[in-house]
């Protein structure tokens, strides 16, 4: 038990916890104090902790089940929180928020169903790329007043949405392929490797 506790209490998980704790701080700064510069700094720090905890976890083999669960959760909560404040302030379109929320709901439901069937679908490059573009787009939204001629922040946001939908399609295909492979394995056939 003590060994397992030490494994969970590591730097990557601490950074993930910090990212979760920064969400209410961001909200107070952005919506309570209307301090966009300070809120932007908090968002940048949170984004950097995301990059850092993943790097440390992989480099020093500190990947845990807790980290696998809470790291993407912290990412999604931070991104959706920032996006919501930008929608409220009229900087980002509501449609983007709705699409991303629907996508996350589908992913959560799909993930739960896959987990019940003991199927694990790992994150893909397209999904990570979509997340990266959306984060960049949100950062650009803080400078929306500079994009009077060409709304770069909106173009980046919709690009991120397009990549997100593409990622959802790929994840759906991967889940279906994994389920098919599981059925083949149950029936005792040798076509699992081909199905994968």
KEPA-410544 format. One record per residue (C-alpha): residue in three letters; residue number from 1; x, y, z. Coordinates in steps of 0.05 Angstrom, whole numbers. Layout:
<rec><rest>Ala</rest><nr>NUM</nr><X>X</X><Y>Y</Y><Z>Z</Z></rec>
...
This chain:
<rec><rest>Unk</rest><nr>1</nr><X>0</X><Y>0</Y><Z>0</Z></rec>
<rec><rest>Unk</rest><nr>2</nr><X>56</X><Y>48</Y><Z>19</Z></rec>
<rec><rest>Unk</rest><nr>3</nr><X>93</X><Y>32</Y><Z>-46</Z></rec>
<rec><rest>Unk</rest><nr>4</nr><X>30</X><Y>44</Y><Z>-87</Z></rec>
<rec><rest>Unk</rest><nr>5</nr><X>19</X><Y>111</Y><Z>-51</Z></rec>
<rec><rest>Unk</rest><nr>6</nr><X>91</X><Y>132</Y><Z>-67</Z></rec>
<rec><rest>Unk</rest><nr>7</nr><X>80</X><Y>113</Y><Z>-139</Z></rec>
<rec><rest>Unk</rest><nr>8</nr><X>17</X><Y>157</Y><Z>-143</Z></rec>
<rec><rest>Unk</rest><nr>9</nr><X>49</X><Y>216</Y><Z>-106</Z></rec>
<rec><rest>Unk</rest><nr>10</nr><X>98</X><Y>236</Y><Z>-160</Z></rec>
<rec><rest>Unk</rest><nr>11</nr><X>115</X><Y>300</Y><Z>-197</Z></rec>
<rec><rest>Unk</rest><nr>12</nr><X>71</X><Y>289</Y><Z>-259</Z></rec>
<rec><rest>Unk</rest><nr>13</nr><X>10</X><Y>276</Y><Z>-216</Z></rec>
<rec><rest>Unk</rest><nr>14</nr><X>26</X><Y>337</Y><Z>-173</Z></rec>
<rec><rest>Unk</rest><nr>15</nr><X>29</X><Y>379</Y><Z>-236</Z></rec>
<rec><rest>Unk</rest><nr>16</nr><X>-38</X><Y>351</Y><Z>-258</Z></rec>
<rec><rest>Unk</rest><nr>17</nr><X>-67</X><Y>369</Y><Z>-190</Z></rec>
<rec><rest>Unk</rest><nr>18</nr><X>-38</X><Y>439</Y><Z>-197</Z></rec>
<rec><rest>Unk</rest><nr>19</nr><X>-72</X><Y>446</Y><Z>-265</Z></rec>
<rec><rest>Unk</rest><nr>20</nr><X>-139</X><Y>427</Y><Z>-234</Z></rec>
<rec><rest>Unk</rest><nr>21</nr><X>-128</X><Y>478</Y><Z>-178</Z></rec>
<rec><rest>Unk</rest><nr>22</nr><X>-112</X><Y>532</Y><Z>-228</Z></rec>
<rec><rest>Unk</rest><nr>23</nr><X>-181</X><Y>527</Y><Z>-260</Z></rec>
<rec><rest>Unk</rest><nr>24</nr><X>-218</X><Y>565</Y><Z>-204</Z></rec>
<rec><rest>Unk</rest><nr>25</nr><X>-160</X><Y>614</Y><Z>-200</Z></rec>
<rec><rest>Unk</rest><nr>26</nr><X>-169</X><Y>628</Y><Z>-275</Z></rec>
<rec><rest>Unk</rest><nr>27</nr><X>-244</X><Y>637</Y><Z>-265</Z></rec>
<rec><rest>Unk</rest><nr>28</nr><X>-235</X><Y>687</Y><Z>-209</Z></rec>
<rec><rest>Unk</rest><nr>29</nr><X>-185</X><Y>728</Y><Z>-250</Z></rec>
<rec><rest>Unk</rest><nr>30</nr><X>-223</X><Y>725</Y><Z>-315</Z></rec>
<rec><rest>Unk</rest><nr>31</nr><X>-295</X><Y>732</Y><Z>-292</Z></rec>
<rec><rest>Unk</rest><nr>32</nr><X>-290</X><Y>760</Y><Z>-221</Z></rec>
<rec><rest>Unk</rest><nr>33</nr><X>-234</X><Y>811</Y><Z>-229</Z></rec>
<rec><rest>Unk</rest><nr>34</nr><X>-239</X><Y>819</Y><Z>-304</Z></rec>
<rec><rest>Unk</rest><nr>35</nr><X>-164</X><Y>814</Y><Z>-308</Z></rec>
<rec><rest>Unk</rest><nr>36</nr><X>-151</X><Y>782</Y><Z>-376</Z></rec>
<rec><rest>Unk</rest><nr>37</nr><X>-75</X><Y>789</Y><Z>-372</Z></rec>
<rec><rest>Unk</rest><nr>38</nr><X>-70</X><Y>753</Y><Z>-306</Z></rec>
<rec><rest>Unk</rest><nr>39</nr><X>-120</X><Y>700</Y><Z>-330</Z></rec>
<rec><rest>Unk</rest><nr>40</nr><X>-78</X><Y>690</Y><Z>-393</Z></rec>
<rec><rest>Unk</rest><nr>41</nr><X>-16</X><Y>679</Y><Z>-351</Z></rec>
<rec><rest>Unk</rest><nr>42</nr><X>-52</X><Y>626</Y><Z>-309</Z></rec>
<rec><rest>Unk</rest><nr>43</nr><X>-76</X><Y>591</Y><Z>-373</Z></rec>
<rec><rest>Unk</rest><nr>44</nr><X>-5</X><Y>592</Y><Z>-402</Z></rec>
<rec><rest>Unk</rest><nr>45</nr><X>23</X><Y>563</Y><Z>-337</Z></rec>
<rec><rest>Unk</rest><nr>46</nr><X>-31</X><Y>509</Y><Z>-337</Z></rec>
<rec><rest>Unk</rest><nr>47</nr><X>-15</X><Y>492</Y><Z>-410</Z></rec>
<rec><rest>Unk</rest><nr>48</nr><X>60</X><Y>487</Y><Z>-394</Z></rec>
<rec><rest>Unk</rest><nr>49</nr><X>46</X><Y>440</Y><Z>-335</Z></rec>
<rec><rest>Unk</rest><nr>50</nr><X>9</X><Y>396</Y><Z>-385</Z></rec>
<rec><rest>Unk</rest><nr>51</nr><X>70</X><Y>391</Y><Z>-430</Z></rec>
<rec><rest>Unk</rest><nr>52</nr><X>117</X><Y>382</Y><Z>-370</Z></rec>
<rec><rest>Unk</rest><nr>53</nr><X>79</X><Y>327</Y><Z>-333</Z></rec>
<rec><rest>Unk</rest><nr>54</nr><X>73</X><Y>285</Y><Z>-396</Z></rec>
<rec><rest>Unk</rest><nr>55</nr><X>147</X><Y>292</Y><Z>-411</Z></rec>
<rec><rest>Unk</rest><nr>56</nr><X>169</X><Y>275</Y><Z>-339</Z></rec>
<rec><rest>Unk</rest><nr>57</nr><X>121</X><Y>216</Y><Z>-335</Z></rec>
<rec><rest>Unk</rest><nr>58</nr><X>148</X><Y>185</Y><Z>-399</Z></rec>
<rec><rest>Unk</rest><nr>59</nr><X>221</X><Y>201</Y><Z>-387</Z></rec>
<rec><rest>Unk</rest><nr>60</nr><X>224</X><Y>174</Y><Z>-315</Z></rec>
<rec><rest>Unk</rest><nr>61</nr><X>171</X><Y>120</Y><Z>-323</Z></rec>
<rec><rest>Unk</rest><nr>62</nr><X>123</X><Y>152</Y><Z>-274</Z></rec>
<rec><rest>Unk</rest><nr>63</nr><X>60</X><Y>136</Y><Z>-312</Z></rec>
<rec><rest>Unk</rest><nr>64</nr><X>4</X><Y>115</Y><Z>-265</Z></rec>
<rec><rest>Unk</rest><nr>65</nr><X>-70</X><Y>96</Y><Z>-273</Z></rec>
<rec><rest>Unk</rest><nr>66</nr><X>-87</X><Y>159</Y><Z>-233</Z></rec>
<rec><rest>Unk</rest><nr>67</nr><X>-47</X><Y>201</Y><Z>-281</Z></rec>
<rec><rest>Unk</rest><nr>68</nr><X>-80</X><Y>168</Y><Z>-342</Z></rec>
<rec><rest>Unk</rest><nr>69</nr><X>-148</X><Y>186</Y><Z>-314</Z></rec>
<rec><rest>Unk</rest><nr>70</nr><X>-137</X><Y>256</Y><Z>-286</Z></rec>
<rec><rest>Unk</rest><nr>71</nr><X>-87</X><Y>285</Y><Z>-336</Z></rec>
<rec><rest>Unk</rest><nr>72</nr><X>-135</X><Y>286</Y><Z>-395</Z></rec>
<rec><rest>Unk</rest><nr>73</nr><X>-191</X><Y>306</Y><Z>-348</Z></rec>
<rec><rest>Unk</rest><nr>74</nr><X>-152</X><Y>366</Y><Z>-324</Z></rec>
<rec><rest>Unk</rest><nr>75</nr><X>-136</X><Y>385</Y><Z>-396</Z></rec>
<rec><rest>Unk</rest><nr>76</nr><X>-208</X><Y>382</Y><Z>-418</Z></rec>
<rec><rest>Unk</rest><nr>77</nr><X>-234</X><Y>419</Y><Z>-357</Z></rec>
<rec><rest>Unk</rest><nr>78</nr><X>-184</X><Y>475</Y><Z>-366</Z></rec>
<rec><rest>Unk</rest><nr>79</nr><X>-196</X><Y>482</Y><Z>-441</Z></rec>
<rec><rest>Unk</rest><nr>80</nr><X>-272</X><Y>481</Y><Z>-433</Z></rec>
<rec><rest>Unk</rest><nr>81</nr><X>-268</X><Y>530</Y><Z>-375</Z></rec>
<rec><rest>Unk</rest><nr>82</nr><X>-227</X><Y>579</Y><Z>-415</Z></rec>
<rec><rest>Unk</rest><nr>83</nr><X>-272</X><Y>571</Y><Z>-476</Z></rec>
<rec><rest>Unk</rest><nr>84</nr><X>-334</X><Y>583</Y><Z>-434</Z></rec>
<rec><rest>Unk</rest><nr>85</nr><X>-307</X><Y>648</Y><Z>-407</Z></rec>
<rec><rest>Unk</rest><nr>86</nr><X>-290</X><Y>670</Y><Z>-477</Z></rec>
<rec><rest>Unk</rest><nr>87</nr><X>-360</X><Y>653</Y><Z>-501</Z></rec>
<rec><rest>Unk</rest><nr>88</nr><X>-391</X><Y>692</Y><Z>-444</Z></rec>
<rec><rest>Unk</rest><nr>89</nr><X>-348</X><Y>752</Y><Z>-461</Z></rec>
<rec><rest>Unk</rest><nr>90</nr><X>-369</X><Y>746</Y><Z>-534</Z></rec>
<rec><rest>Unk</rest><nr>91</nr><X>-299</X><Y>731</Y><Z>-559</Z></rec>
<rec><rest>Unk</rest><nr>92</nr><X>-310</X><Y>659</Y><Z>-581</Z></rec>
<rec><rest>Unk</rest><nr>93</nr><X>-372</X><Y>632</Y><Z>-616</Z></rec>
<rec><rest>Unk</rest><nr>94</nr><X>-421</X><Y>590</Y><Z>-576</Z></rec>
<rec><rest>Unk</rest><nr>95</nr><X>-424</X><Y>538</Y><Z>-632</Z></rec>
<rec><rest>Unk</rest><nr>96</nr><X>-352</X><Y>518</Y><Z>-618</Z></rec>
<rec><rest>Unk</rest><nr>97</nr><X>-368</X><Y>506</Y><Z>-545</Z></rec>
<rec><rest>Unk</rest><nr>98</nr><X>-429</X><Y>464</Y><Z>-562</Z></rec>
<rec><rest>Unk</rest><nr>99</nr><X>-391</X><Y>421</Y><Z>-612</Z></rec>
<rec><rest>Unk</rest><nr>100</nr><X>-333</X><Y>409</Y><Z>-564</Z></rec>
<rec><rest>Unk</rest><nr>101</nr><X>-381</X><Y>392</Y><Z>-507</Z></rec>
<rec><rest>Unk</rest><nr>102</nr><X>-419</X><Y>342</Y><Z>-550</Z></rec>
<rec><rest>Unk</rest><nr>103</nr><X>-353</X><Y>311</Y><Z>-572</Z></rec>
<rec><rest>Unk</rest><nr>104</nr><X>-329</X><Y>304</Y><Z>-500</Z></rec>
<rec><rest>Unk</rest><nr>105</nr><X>-395</X><Y>272</Y><Z>-480</Z></rec>
<rec><rest>Unk</rest><nr>106</nr><X>-390</X><Y>222</Y><Z>-537</Z></rec>
<rec><rest>Unk</rest><nr>107</nr><X>-318</X><Y>207</Y><Z>-517</Z></rec>
<rec><rest>Unk</rest><nr>108</nr><X>-337</X><Y>197</Y><Z>-443</Z></rec>
<rec><rest>Unk</rest><nr>109</nr><X>-396</X><Y>151</Y><Z>-460</Z></rec>
<rec><rest>Unk</rest><nr>110</nr><X>-354</X><Y>113</Y><Z>-511</Z></rec>
<rec><rest>Unk</rest><nr>111</nr><X>-296</X><Y>107</Y><Z>-462</Z></rec>
<rec><rest>Unk</rest><nr>112</nr><X>-343</X><Y>80</Y><Z>-408</Z></rec>
<rec><rest>Unk</rest><nr>113</nr><X>-372</X><Y>28</Y><Z>-456</Z></rec>
<rec><rest>Unk</rest><nr>114</nr><X>-303</X><Y>7</Y><Z>-479</Z></rec>
<rec><rest>Unk</rest><nr>115</nr><X>-279</X><Y>1</Y><Z>-407</Z></rec>
<rec><rest>Unk</rest><nr>116</nr><X>-338</X><Y>-45</Y><Z>-391</Z></rec>
<rec><rest>Unk</rest><nr>117</nr><X>-314</X><Y>-90</Y><Z>-447</Z></rec>
<rec><rest>Unk</rest><nr>118</nr><X>-242</X><Y>-84</Y><Z>-422</Z></rec>
<rec><rest>Unk</rest><nr>119</nr><X>-221</X><Y>-49</Y><Z>-486</Z></rec>
<rec><rest>Unk</rest><nr>120</nr><X>-169</X><Y>7</Y><Z>-482</Z></rec>
<rec><rest>Unk</rest><nr>121</nr><X>-163</X><Y>56</Y><Z>-539</Z></rec>
<rec><rest>Unk</rest><nr>122</nr><X>-100</X><Y>98</Y><Z>-533</Z></rec>
<rec><rest>Unk</rest><nr>123</nr><X>-95</X><Y>171</Y><Z>-553</Z></rec>
<rec><rest>Unk</rest><nr>124</nr><X>-77</X><Y>184</Y><Z>-625</Z></rec>
<rec><rest>Unk</rest><nr>125</nr><X>-34</X><Y>237</Y><Z>-658</Z></rec>
<rec><rest>Unk</rest><nr>126</nr><X>-96</X><Y>269</Y><Z>-691</Z></rec>
<rec><rest>Unk</rest><nr>127</nr><X>-128</X><Y>278</Y><Z>-622</Z></rec>
<rec><rest>Unk</rest><nr>128</nr><X>-66</X><Y>309</Y><Z>-592</Z></rec>
<rec><rest>Unk</rest><nr>129</nr><X>-59</X><Y>354</Y><Z>-653</Z></rec>
<rec><rest>Unk</rest><nr>130</nr><X>-131</X><Y>377</Y><Z>-646</Z></rec>
<rec><rest>Unk</rest><nr>131</nr><X>-121</X><Y>393</Y><Z>-572</Z></rec>
<rec><rest>Unk</rest><nr>132</nr><X>-57</X><Y>431</Y><Z>-588</Z></rec>
<rec><rest>Unk</rest><nr>133</nr><X>-90</X><Y>473</Y><Z>-642</Z></rec>
<rec><rest>Unk</rest><nr>134</nr><X>-149</X><Y>489</Y><Z>-596</Z></rec>
<rec><rest>Unk</rest><nr>135</nr><X>-103</X><Y>512</Y><Z>-540</Z></rec>
<rec><rest>Unk</rest><nr>136</nr><X>-65</X><Y>557</Y><Z>-589</Z></rec>
<rec><rest>Unk</rest><nr>137</nr><X>-132</X><Y>584</Y><Z>-614</Z></rec>
<rec><rest>Unk</rest><nr>138</nr><X>-154</X><Y>600</Y><Z>-543</Z></rec>
<rec><rest>Unk</rest><nr>139</nr><X>-89</X><Y>636</Y><Z>-531</Z></rec>
<rec><rest>Unk</rest><nr>140</nr><X>-100</X><Y>675</Y><Z>-595</Z></rec>
<rec><rest>Unk</rest><nr>141</nr><X>-170</X><Y>694</Y><Z>-571</Z></rec>
<rec><rest>Unk</rest><nr>142</nr><X>-138</X><Y>736</Y><Z>-516</Z></rec>
<rec><rest>Unk</rest><nr>143</nr><X>-108</X><Y>779</Y><Z>-571</Z></rec>
<rec><rest>Unk</rest><nr>144</nr><X>-172</X><Y>783</Y><Z>-613</Z></rec>
<rec><rest>Unk</rest><nr>145</nr><X>-170</X><Y>859</Y><Z>-615</Z></rec>
<rec><rest>Unk</rest><nr>146</nr><X>-107</X><Y>854</Y><Z>-657</Z></rec>
<rec><rest>Unk</rest><nr>147</nr><X>-143</X><Y>813</Y><Z>-711</Z></rec>
<rec><rest>Unk</rest><nr>148</nr><X>-189</X><Y>867</Y><Z>-738</Z></rec>
<rec><rest>Unk</rest><nr>149</nr><X>-173</X><Y>854</Y><Z>-811</Z></rec>
<rec><rest>Unk</rest><nr>150</nr><X>-169</X><Y>779</Y><Z>-809</Z></rec>
<rec><rest>Unk</rest><nr>151</nr><X>-200</X><Y>739</Y><Z>-751</Z></rec>
<rec><rest>Unk</rest><nr>152</nr><X>-142</X><Y>692</Y><Z>-741</Z></rec>
<rec><rest>Unk</rest><nr>153</nr><X>-167</X><Y>668</Y><Z>-673</Z></rec>
<rec><rest>Unk</rest><nr>154</nr><X>-234</X><Y>646</Y><Z>-703</Z></rec>
<rec><rest>Unk</rest><nr>155</nr><X>-200</X><Y>611</Y><Z>-761</Z></rec>
<rec><rest>Unk</rest><nr>156</nr><X>-155</X><Y>573</Y><Z>-712</Z></rec>
<rec><rest>Unk</rest><nr>157</nr><X>-215</X><Y>555</Y><Z>-669</Z></rec>
<rec><rest>Unk</rest><nr>158</nr><X>-255</X><Y>526</Y><Z>-727</Z></rec>
<rec><rest>Unk</rest><nr>159</nr><X>-192</X><Y>490</Y><Z>-751</Z></rec>
<rec><rest>Unk</rest><nr>160</nr><X>-187</X><Y>459</Y><Z>-682</Z></rec>
<rec><rest>Unk</rest><nr>161</nr><X>-260</X><Y>439</Y><Z>-685</Z></rec>
<rec><rest>Unk</rest><nr>162</nr><X>-250</X><Y>406</Y><Z>-753</Z></rec>
<rec><rest>Unk</rest><nr>163</nr><X>-190</X><Y>368</Y><Z>-726</Z></rec>
<rec><rest>Unk</rest><nr>164</nr><X>-231</X><Y>348</Y><Z>-665</Z></rec>
<rec><rest>Unk</rest><nr>165</nr><X>-287</X><Y>320</Y><Z>-707</Z></rec>
<rec><rest>Unk</rest><nr>166</nr><X>-236</X><Y>283</Y><Z>-749</Z></rec>
<rec><rest>Unk</rest><nr>167</nr><X>-204</X><Y>255</Y><Z>-686</Z></rec>
<rec><rest>Unk</rest><nr>168</nr><X>-273</X><Y>232</Y><Z>-661</Z></rec>
<rec><rest>Unk</rest><nr>169</nr><X>-283</X><Y>194</Y><Z>-727</Z></rec>
<rec><rest>Unk</rest><nr>170</nr><X>-215</X><Y>160</Y><Z>-719</Z></rec>
<rec><rest>Unk</rest><nr>171</nr><X>-229</X><Y>142</Y><Z>-646</Z></rec>
<rec><rest>Unk</rest><nr>172</nr><X>-296</X><Y>113</Y><Z>-666</Z></rec>
<rec><rest>Unk</rest><nr>173</nr><X>-264</X><Y>70</Y><Z>-719</Z></rec>
<rec><rest>Unk</rest><nr>174</nr><X>-210</X><Y>47</Y><Z>-670</Z></rec>
<rec><rest>Unk</rest><nr>175</nr><X>-263</X><Y>28</Y><Z>-619</Z></rec>
<rec><rest>Unk</rest><nr>176</nr><X>-303</X><Y>-12</Y><Z>-670</Z></rec>
<rec><rest>Unk</rest><nr>177</nr><X>-239</X><Y>-47</Y><Z>-694</Z></rec>
<rec><rest>Unk</rest><nr>178</nr><X>-221</X><Y>-63</Y><Z>-621</Z></rec>
<rec><rest>Unk</rest><nr>179</nr><X>-290</X><Y>-91</Y><Z>-608</Z></rec>
<rec><rest>Unk</rest><nr>180</nr><X>-286</X><Y>-133</Y><Z>-672</Z></rec>
<rec><rest>Unk</rest><nr>181</nr><X>-218</X><Y>-159</Y><Z>-651</Z></rec>
<rec><rest>Unk</rest><nr>182</nr><X>-246</X><Y>-177</Y><Z>-582</Z></rec>
<rec><rest>Unk</rest><nr>183</nr><X>-303</X><Y>-216</Y><Z>-614</Z></rec>
<rec><rest>Unk</rest><nr>184</nr><X>-254</X><Y>-253</Y><Z>-658</Z></rec>
<rec><rest>Unk</rest><nr>185</nr><X>-211</X><Y>-269</Y><Z>-598</Z></rec>
<rec><rest>Unk</rest><nr>186</nr><X>-271</X><Y>-297</Y><Z>-561</Z></rec>
<rec><rest>Unk</rest><nr>187</nr><X>-290</X><Y>-341</Y><Z>-619</Z></rec>
<rec><rest>Unk</rest><nr>188</nr><X>-219</X><Y>-368</Y><Z>-621</Z></rec>
<rec><rest>Unk</rest><nr>189</nr><X>-202</X><Y>-347</Y><Z>-692</Z></rec>
<rec><rest>Unk</rest><nr>190</nr><X>-132</X><Y>-325</Y><Z>-712</Z></rec>
<rec><rest>Unk</rest><nr>191</nr><X>-153</X><Y>-262</Y><Z>-749</Z></rec>
<rec><rest>Unk</rest><nr>192</nr><X>-142</X><Y>-215</Y><Z>-690</Z></rec>
<rec><rest>Unk</rest><nr>193</nr><X>-74</X><Y>-190</Y><Z>-715</Z></rec>
<rec><rest>Unk</rest><nr>194</nr><X>-103</X><Y>-174</Y><Z>-783</Z></rec>
<rec><rest>Unk</rest><nr>195</nr><X>-162</X><Y>-139</Y><Z>-751</Z></rec>
<rec><rest>Unk</rest><nr>196</nr><X>-115</X><Y>-96</Y><Z>-711</Z></rec>
